[in-house]
Amino acid sequence: MTSEPSQPPKATTEKQTPARPLPGDRVSEAERERMIRVDHAGEFGAVRIYAGQRAVLGEHHKNAGLIRHMYEQEEAHLARFNKLITERGVRPTILAPFWNVAGFALGAGTALMGEKAAMACTQAVETVIDEHYQEQRDKLAGSDPELEEVIEEFQAEEVEHKRIAEEHGAEEAPGHKILTGVIKAGCRAAIWLSKRV
């Protein structure tokens, strides 16, 4: 008697997404407020990073137009989150004065290391932000269409910034792996803190 060959077991690491979120899966109001608070802080930090890069590299640098373009997009993102903070009555992070200084210092410091280091900074920051925004979109899963639309639009622009950085020598920066590793770790720590404080 022959038996049919058995099928290999299904991988247990596949993400199983239900057709509709289950009641326990819904994002609470407190979680949405944390999302808005941390995104507002992140966009503020991004504006300050580009401000620092622009202060060092100036308006006559060959990449000045690219950096200005990214800076202006980040300003638009910040303005939108300023509006959401006000409309939804969300408390901003109390760490804003620190992110003001730290963001500018990161932008200026990497620009002082050279244009490729500045691009490596953008690459590292936008890699973390892309992942962060995707996690938020996965959590929201249709529960807040307005916030999801904002995050999706801004995520696409952050990915564009990462691509620009890579096309302009980010990976040729001296000590690229160490530099981007430190910046990514700092960004993840900033996200963790800004959600909570």
C-alpha positions, 0 to 999 in steps of 0.5 A, a space after each residue: 500500500 502506497 501513501 501519498 507524499 506529504 506536503 512540506 509544513 507551512 512556514 510559521 514565519 509568514 505574516 497572517 493578516 486577517 481579512 478584518 482587524 479583530 477587536 483586540 487588534 484595533 489601535 487605541 486612541 492612546 496609541 494613535 496619539 503616540 504615533 502622531 507625537 513621535 511622527 511630529 517629533 521626527 519631522 521636526 528633527 528632520 527639518 533641523 538635520 537639513 537646516 544643519 546641512 544647509 548651514 554648513 554646505 551653503 546655497 552654492 554647493 553642487 547639492 544645495 538644490 537637492 538638500 533644499 528640496 528635501 528640507 522643504 518636503 520635511 517642512 511640509 511634513 512638519 506643518 501637517 503634523 503641527 495641524 494634526 497635533 492641534 486638531 486632535 489635542 495631542 501633547 507634543 514631546 517635551 524633548 523638542 528642545 533637545 531634538 532641535 539642538 541634536 538634529 541641527 548638530 547631526 546635520 551640521 556635523 555630518 556636512 562638516 565631514 563632507 557631502 558624502 557623509 551628509 548623504 549617508 546621514 540622510 540614507 540612515 535616517 530615512 531607512 529608519 523612518 521608512 521602517 517606522 512608517 511602515 510599522 505604523 501603517 501595518 498597525 493602523 490597518 484601516 482604523 484611521 484613514 486620515 492618518 494612514 493617508 498622511 503616513 503613506 504620502 510622507 513615507 513615499 517622500 522619505 524613500 525618495 530622500 533615501 534614493 537621492 542620498 544613495 544616488 549621490 554617494 552615501 555609501 562612499 562616505 568614510 566609515 559608512 557602515 559605522 556612521 550609518 549604524 550609529 545614526 540608525 541607533 540614535 534614530 531608533 532611540 529617539 523614536 522610543 523616547 518621543 513616543 513616551 516622553 
